[in-house]
């Protein structure tokens, strides 16, 4: 029997799930242990209330919320408005995405890209519709691709791996680029944002390099203490937490597209030992590196 999104109150780390909801007052989701996957919420109409860790905020039309993994979360329809229409995607992020999201961090692994200009809303909506279709795509599909609103709009789609996963990731990346490039971060100093963005770009470009708080601070011309404070205030995580996450995500990419063994992947991603790598990977993705590779690249024969 196929897995459906409705069966997954806490989706497995390796699954991507795309869906569209139009919910009345009373709808809510609470995950006390968080989710092993990240969650993206794009509001089309109405209003939702989102809480993660110590962060809490409202989302209305044109707001994009992105919730990191492993932190308690609770989101629901705003009782004052009584309805919430939104797209949602469970996914594992590409390393570069944290650079774009960093200036929009609200703490607790939560990000709010607020007030995305109306000029890109239609394109964002089309990207989600494409993602919902592509989640069901296979290379030998005989059904022609038809643009527009999917007939199965109310049915979430689950994708584990293969070409469909890459297509959906591409659509999610388009949404993130459009939203973060057009919306201005709120409540942050522009100079601080720029320095944190530069540090995140350095981490993303070379996740396996021997980064430290001191080396990253030097790169952006700040004292280590000032840099660590500004980085945590802006992104909701410490610099070394960001380094560890970037290394784990780089390792996940190597596991997906190369035949390197786990020890080689660990070394190439900056981990001092396969043991430390396996522990960090399990914490981020919810399963060991070998199991992650096996689920995304099942044996054939």
Secondary structure, DSSP 8 states (H G I E B T S, - for coil): ----GGG-SS--TT-EEEEEEEEETT-EEEETT--SSEEEEEEEEEEEEEEETTEEEEEETT-EEEE-SSS-EEEEE-TTT-EEEEEEEEE---TTHHHHHHTTEEETTEEEE----GGGHHHHHHHHHHHHHHTT--TT--S----SS-TTTTS-EEE-SHHHHHHHHHHHHHHHHHHHHHS--SSS-HHHHHHHHHHHHHHHHTTTS---HHHHHHHTT--HHHHHHHHHHHHSS-HHHHHHHHHHHHHHHHHHH----HHHHHHHTT-S-HHHHHHHHHHHHSS-HHHHHHHHS----
